């Protein structure tokens, strides 16, 4: 019954399927990204927090990405496994994958929460929280409450792609929207009315995450295509291993991003102290706060990019499993074109409208040094954002095709070899500017490798002029 219900993935027009699956996924990821971004906007505009609170948010942000990395590894891996299994008419294996995903997410969330609470001070220090005393105090306060919500955050994020794989992308979107809207309502109340500061921002976020997790639990008891039974909730080493292997790229792309962010934060702290302006105590937190803001904008763009690509996972997985390679090729072509278009629009914004972006994050309350450094950071750090968008699409699409090794390799090269490497090396010659140049250099070099993999993928998927592509081209 399950596979028959899902057969439209192999017959419906590719463009129609992309809209059906990608749009809700984009909205879900955008809303998920807004949790941290909304916090930072309200923090930045609170005169009693300002750039110190912004810097603290930047310090804690990579630590939430670690939780997200584990969650998306399980969720995206399960999504790909379920889609491939349904394409091969193996519904029992699909159900076991969902059951194991639930077990691994709950266990991982509780364990990570415990680690964060026990090792808070050294972890915050590792990510640059010691730039000055005020930033460290705000970072620790924010981190404590965010840590308490980690199990709920991970569960909601991991189940989101599983819900999409079950054929309900709109519910996945709605569950994330509900939590995010609640966070947006509570943030100004807790920060400006109750004046709870960093605690208020964190508590608002956690409450929203609990709502999203609760909706995910409800959906798991009402699944349409894949309905796990109690026996499917038993840990299966083989199923779990294959699920995690398919999601490994998602983990590494996020974790390696954390490594790059840790390197960047520490280079900012080190070389900011040598700068004639930012070496002064009252301005020391500005570079970290600004780079955090630039990363938040980048996160919005990448949420759109990843949303389009992740939305294609069930479509690509089903058609690969069913042997319909011409449809996979058509999907890949449309995806790359869409990602490049998003990158072009983002490039226009960062190069032409940096002042407007900075204003959103409380620039009116800061010094001229804050504004000048922020404009430069936007224009340099994101000048190769088109390549970044195409690279990310390539990572995820290869994963959806079952090419975990190639996808993982490309992700590791980008984030670890280039992302961390250039963040450590370029500041030796160019100081703070070297930190900013590390991003575009990494994206440009990664694109060279991605272009080769894209060409190889097209060759494997065959001649574009097949009957199937002619039939479904729109």
VOGU-3710 file (C-alpha; in Angstrom, 3 decimals, decimal comma):
1> xxxxxxxxxx> 0,000/0,000/0,000  2,766/2,425/0,934  4,713/2,166/-2,307  1,587/2,452/-4,481  0,653/5,663/-2,694  4,114/7,056/-3,382  4,280/6,210/-7,095  3,498/9,779/-8,133  7,154/10,586/-7,374  8,030/8,611/-10,492
11> xxxxxxxxxx> 5,296/9,965/-12,767  4,451/13,554/-11,821  6,240/16,391/-13,636  9,616/17,110/-12,048  8,981/20,861/-11,788  5,675/20,273/-10,005  7,305/17,869/-7,537  10,064/20,369/-6,799  7,515/23,030/-5,894  5,492/20,616/-3,765
21> xxxxxxxxxx> 8,456/19,359/-1,751  11,000/22,174/-1,884  8,807/25,140/-0,926  7,608/23,695/2,420  11,156/22,505/3,127  12,574/25,970/2,432  10,023/27,553/4,725  10,717/24,971/7,435  14,470/25,602/7,332  14,058/29,370/7,117
31> xxxxxxxxxx> 11,812/29,333/10,135  14,251/27,050/11,949  17,054/29,489/11,185  14,935/32,333/12,522  15,110/30,888/16,040  18,672/32,126/16,500  18,379/35,078/14,131  15,295/36,502/15,837  17,053/36,161/19,178  19,984/38,130/17,816
41> xxxxxxxxxx> 17,800/40,870/16,330  15,968/41,477/19,611  19,199/41,184/21,615  20,935/43,696/19,332  18,119/46,208/19,747  18,024/45,925/23,551  20,123/48,846/24,797  21,164/46,929/27,928  22,589/44,023/25,848  23,812/45,474/22,518
51> xxxxxxxxxx> 27,017/44,200/20,907  27,957/42,242/24,049  24,775/40,195/23,702  25,360/39,904/19,965  28,866/38,564/20,553  27,507/36,078/23,125  24,941/34,868/20,607  27,747/34,375/18,072  29,699/32,302/20,602  26,742/29,996/21,377
61> xxxxxxxxxx> 25,483/29,650/17,809  28,050/26,989/16,724  27,070/24,906/19,747  23,460/24,772/18,582  24,771/23,782/15,152  26,395/20,710/16,728  22,968/19,608/17,965  21,505/20,346/14,545  24,294/18,348/12,878  23,453/15,196/14,824
71> xxxxxxxxxx> 19,737/15,711/14,225  20,017/16,216/10,460  22,370/13,252/10,133  19,654/11,039/11,589  16,740/12,820/9,917  18,206/13,291/6,423  19,676/9,796/6,495  16,288/8,362/7,426  14,589/10,483/4,756  16,968/9,183/2,053
81> xxxxxxxxxx> 16,699/5,577/3,323  12,895/5,698/3,396  12,682/7,197/-0,106  15,090/4,654/-1,588  13,260/1,811/0,177  9,845/2,918/-1,072  11,220/3,184/-4,606  12,379/-0,441/-4,281  9,026/-1,530/-2,726  10,701/-2,331/0,630
91> xxxxxxxxxx> 8,247/-0,729/3,056  9,281/-2,874/6,046  12,828/-1,543/5,924  11,462/1,992/5,659  9,441/1,520/8,861  12,452/0,148/10,739  14,510/3,146/9,669  11,938/5,553/11,142  11,827/3,588/14,412  15,599/3,615/14,719
101> xxxxxxxxxx> 15,709/7,327/13,903  13,441/8,035/16,873  15,623/5,980/19,234  18,883/7,573/18,071  17,512/11,120/18,236  16,189/10,808/21,782  19,393/9,196/23,049  21,596/11,722/21,243  19,634/14,709/22,555  19,806/13,654/26,183
111> xxxxxxxxxx> 23,520/12,834/25,955  24,467/16,126/24,292  22,433/18,111/26,836  24,345/16,426/29,668  27,719/17,129/28,049  26,865/20,801/27,530  25,717/21,310/31,105  28,762/19,565/32,595  31,390/21,243/30,387  29,860/24,678/29,808
121> xxxxxxxxxx> 32,854/26,857/30,744  35,554/25,092/28,670  33,181/24,775/25,698  32,299/28,475/25,725  35,989/29,361/26,059  36,824/27,116/23,091  34,459/29,120/20,883  35,874/32,526/21,744  33,668/33,486/24,692  36,606/34,976/26,621
131> xxxxxxxxxx> 36,956/37,986/24,320  35,993/40,058/27,389  34,297/39,515/30,749  30,867/40,852/29,781  30,663/38,682/26,663  31,586/35,588/28,685  28,899/36,311/31,289  26,193/36,726/28,656  27,402/33,643/26,749  27,213/31,422/29,824
141> xxxxxxxxxx> 23,723/32,610/30,748  22,375/32,105/27,213  24,127/28,741/26,809  22,690/27,255/30,020  19,056/27,656/28,996  19,665/26,755/25,345  21,297/23,514/26,554  18,142/22,551/28,453  16,191/22,672/25,185  18,659/20,609/23,139
151> xxxxxxxxxx> 16,686/17,292/23,310  13,506/19,008/22,061  15,374/20,954/19,369  17,063/17,821/18,050  13,874/15,779/18,005  11,913/18,398/16,066  14,734/18,920/13,535  15,378/15,185/13,033  11,729/14,297/12,508  11,156/17,134/10,027
161> xxxxxxxxxx> 12,767/15,350/7,029  11,174/12,057/8,136  7,760/13,710/7,945  8,610/15,011/4,456  9,629/11,524/3,361  6,227/10,287/4,535  4,617/12,605/1,993  3,645/15,468/4,338  5,957/18,402/3,586  3,238/20,893/4,581
171> xxxxxxxxxx> 2,890/19,412/8,073  6,679/19,483/8,469  6,566/23,162/7,585  3,621/23,904/9,888  5,245/22,242/12,921  8,357/24,379/12,553  6,317/27,527/11,905  4,307/27,030/15,084  7,392/26,917/17,287  9,119/29,805/15,527
181> xxxxxxxxxx> 6,107/32,117/15,674  5,767/31,439/19,388  9,455/32,303/19,817  8,955/35,575/17,907  6,050/36,507/20,162  7,790/35,633/23,418  11,201/37,182/22,591  10,131/40,865/22,859  8,003/40,088/25,922  10,833/38,397/27,805
191> xxxxxxxxxx> 13,592/40,780/26,623  11,867/44,191/26,657  8,921/43,800/29,051  10,321/41,397/31,671  13,925/42,452/30,907  15,185/38,882/31,366  18,085/39,564/28,980  19,879/36,554/27,505  17,833/34,195/29,669  14,630/35,590/28,150
201> xxxxxxxxxx> 15,855/35,073/24,589  16,893/31,503/25,359  13,690/30,563/27,223  11,541/31,882/24,357  13,530/29,724/21,957  13,213/26,582/24,079  9,448/26,965/24,466  9,099/27,170/20,688  11,274/24,072/20,263  9,099/22,111/22,700
211> xxxxxxxxxx> 6,014/22,935/20,615  7,683/21,745/17,385  8,822/18,516/19,063  5,319/17,863/20,430  3,793/18,218/16,956  6,396/15,799/15,574  5,424/13,227/18,224  1,773/13,598/17,239  2,589/13,055/13,554  4,604/9,914/14,240
221> xxxxxxxxxx> 1,444/8,325/15,606  -0,507/9,298/12,470  1,941/8,564/9,611  0,495/7,917/6,138  2,969/5,935/4,037  5,320/4,544/6,654  3,633/3,441/9,872  6,170/2,074/12,371  4,972/-0,539/14,834  6,331/-1,232/18,323
231> xxxxxxxxxx> 8,707/-3,837/16,912  10,232/-1,156/14,654  11,298/0,832/17,719  13,934/-1,783/18,550  17,493/-0,813/17,689  18,635/-2,539/14,496  22,374/-2,154/13,995  22,270/-2,757/10,247  19,376/-0,380/9,542  20,799/2,263/11,875
241> xxxxxxxxxx> 24,214/1,988/10,236  22,846/2,488/6,737  20,631/5,352/7,885  23,573/7,135/9,489  25,791/6,485/6,456  23,262/8,211/4,185  23,069/11,138/6,609  26,801/11,398/7,218  27,201/14,222/4,736  24,608/16,290/6,577
251> xxxxxxxxxx> 26,487/15,704/9,844  29,887/16,538/8,416  28,684/19,630/6,578  27,335/20,992/9,864  30,090/19,760/12,193  32,820/20,931/9,859  31,056/24,284/9,762  31,362/24,330/13,558  35,087/23,656/13,262  35,424/26,531/10,808
261> xxxxxxxxxx> 33,401/28,825/13,064  35,542/27,897/16,075  38,676/28,715/14,065  37,170/31,981/12,832  36,000/33,068/16,308  39,411/32,414/17,806  41,230/34,160/14,955  38,920/37,145/15,411  39,728/37,231/19,120  43,471/36,871/18,485
271> xxxxxxxxxx> 43,905/39,351/15,638  41,221/41,722/16,904  43,400/42,219/19,997  46,228/43,358/17,703  44,045/45,880/15,861  44,512/49,538/16,929  40,743/49,997/17,307  39,393/46,588/18,272  42,296/46,006/20,615  40,595/48,479/22,964
281> xxxxxxxxxx> 38,437/46,862/25,673  35,254/48,766/24,796  35,420/47,699/21,139  36,866/44,182/21,507  33,533/42,403/20,991  32,635/44,211/17,741  34,403/41,938/15,189  32,873/38,807/16,724  29,422/40,386/16,882  29,667/41,566/13,257
291> xxxxxxxxxx> 30,896/38,262/11,830  28,067/36,573/13,719  25,573/38,858/11,987  27,102/38,155/8,563  26,842/34,427/9,291  23,180/34,865/10,211  22,435/36,403/6,815  24,396/33,609/5,179  22,330/31,141/7,199  19,135/32,618/5,735
301> xxxxxxxxxx> 20,461/32,167/2,194  21,741/28,668/2,912  18,376/27,736/4,435  16,793/28,490/1,049  19,532/26,611/-0,774  19,454/23,576/1,498  15,646/23,664/1,534  15,501/23,339/-2,245  18,075/20,552/-2,271  16,692/18,677/0,749
311> xxxxxxxxxx> 13,189/18,950/-0,692  14,500/17,029/-3,688  15,803/14,114/-1,566  12,554/12,094/-1,610  12,137/12,734/-5,345  15,729/11,858/-6,263  15,826/8,886/-3,892  12,589/7,356/-5,196  13,532/7,774/-8,864  17,060/6,422/-8,313
321> xxxxxxxxxx> 15,578/3,440/-6,476  13,118/2,916/-9,337  15,867/3,223/-11,994  14,414/6,418/-13,564  17,754/8,160/-14,070  16,588/10,574/-16,759  14,171/12,110/-14,270  16,966/12,416/-11,726  19,089/14,248/-14,283  16,272/16,661/-15,084
331> xxxxxxxxxx> 15,790/17,306/-11,381  19,518/17,973/-10,919  19,537/20,486/-13,790  16,596/22,438/-12,434  18,042/22,407/-8,933  21,445/23,780/-9,974  19,816/26,561/-11,990  17,586/27,542/-9,057  20,493/27,528/-6,596  22,588/29,768/-8,842
341> xxxxxxxxxx> 19,671/32,205/-9,098  19,347/32,388/-5,296  23,098/33,017/-5,017  22,920/35,833/-7,549  20,120/37,565/-5,651  22,012/37,203/-2,357  25,183/38,629/-3,928  23,286/41,725/-5,026  21,988/42,285/-1,485  25,344/41,947/0,308
351> xxxxxxxxxx> 27,237/44,088/-2,184  24,643/46,839/-2,645  22,635/46,919/0,599  24,979/46,154/3,531  23,935/49,276/5,477  20,303/48,217/5,419  21,231/44,757/6,692  23,305/46,189/9,524  20,480/48,478/10,633  18,265/45,452/11,333
361> xxxxxxxxxx> 20,815/44,253/13,883  20,949/47,404/16,014  23,655/49,425/14,258  21,998/52,647/15,441  23,055/51,832/19,001  26,713/51,194/18,109  29,859/53,146/17,216  31,009/54,090/13,721  33,649/51,348/13,946  30,846/48,785/14,177
371> xxxxxxxxxx> 29,164/50,058/10,999  32,361/50,376/8,971  33,597/46,892/9,843  30,149/45,395/9,196  29,941/46,863/5,678  33,376/45,506/4,819  32,581/42,115/6,329  29,408/41,655/4,283  31,075/42,624/1,011  34,194/40,500/1,432
381> xxxxxxxxxx> 32,989/37,462/3,368  30,089/36,698/1,010  31,469/37,817/-2,352  31,537/34,204/-3,649  28,105/33,270/-2,326  26,938/32,018/-5,749  29,577/29,290/-5,640  28,617/28,521/-2,036  25,009/27,926/-3,093  25,899/25,597/-5,968
391> xxxxxxxxxx> 28,398/23,707/-3,804  25,792/23,064/-1,108  23,271/21,784/-3,677  25,900/19,391/-5,015  26,634/18,017/-1,515  23,003/17,219/-0,799  21,998/15,913/-4,217  24,848/13,419/-4,277  23,677/12,280/-0,855  20,119/11,814/-2,169
401> xxxxxxxxxx> 21,459/9,646/-4,999  23,094/7,356/-2,446  26,611/8,679/-3,216  27,571/9,169/0,418  31,338/8,874/-0,187  31,547/11,573/-2,884  29,217/13,864/-0,987  31,154/13,432/2,258  34,493/14,019/0,542  33,366/17,277/-1,026
411> xxxxxxxxxx> 31,835/18,504/2,225  34,981/17,689/4,213  37,258/19,400/1,712  35,149/22,563/1,833  34,666/22,875/5,571  37,766/21,282/7,085  40,601/21,514/4,556  39,618/24,892/3,114  37,283/26,379/5,744  39,489/25,744/8,760
421> xxxxxxxxxx> 42,787/25,847/6,866  42,341/29,273/5,290  40,760/30,689/8,468  44,022/29,824/10,253  46,483/30,719/7,469  45,205/33,898/5,805  45,135/36,001/9,018  48,883/35,378/9,356  49,358/37,694/6,380  46,262/39,934/6,400
431> xxxxxxxxxx> 45,110/39,965/10,052  41,366/40,475/10,538  40,885/40,914/6,781  42,400/37,461/6,316  39,552/35,992/8,378  37,057/37,622/6,024  38,837/36,383/2,883  38,864/32,774/4,121  35,210/32,259/3,150  35,288/33,342/-0,537
441> xxxxxxxxxx> 38,616/31,582/-1,175  37,214/28,338/0,242  34,009/28,549/-1,811  35,811/29,315/-5,073  38,252/26,404/-4,732  35,478/24,008/-3,678  33,484/24,924/-6,777  36,344/23,723/-8,980  36,024/20,248/-7,426  32,210/20,381/-7,407
451> xxxxxxxxxx> 32,190/21,163/-11,135  34,066/17,915/-11,824  31,621/15,908/-9,701  28,655/17,580/-11,408  30,055/16,633/-14,818  30,611/13,024/-13,687  27,081/12,856/-12,292  25,610/14,002/-15,602  27,584/11,336/-17,433  26,353/8,641/-15,063
461> xxxxxxxxxx> 22,745/9,731/-15,396  22,956/9,393/-19,158  21,969/11,347/-22,228  19,514/14,144/-21,566  17,626/13,368/-24,768  15,800/10,358/-23,436  12,130/9,648/-23,832  11,494/10,153/-20,123  13,093/13,604/-20,024  11,239/14,738/-23,134
471> xxxx> 8,011/13,614/-21,577  8,428/15,336/-18,235  10,324/18,461/-19,238  8,307/21,588/-18,472
//
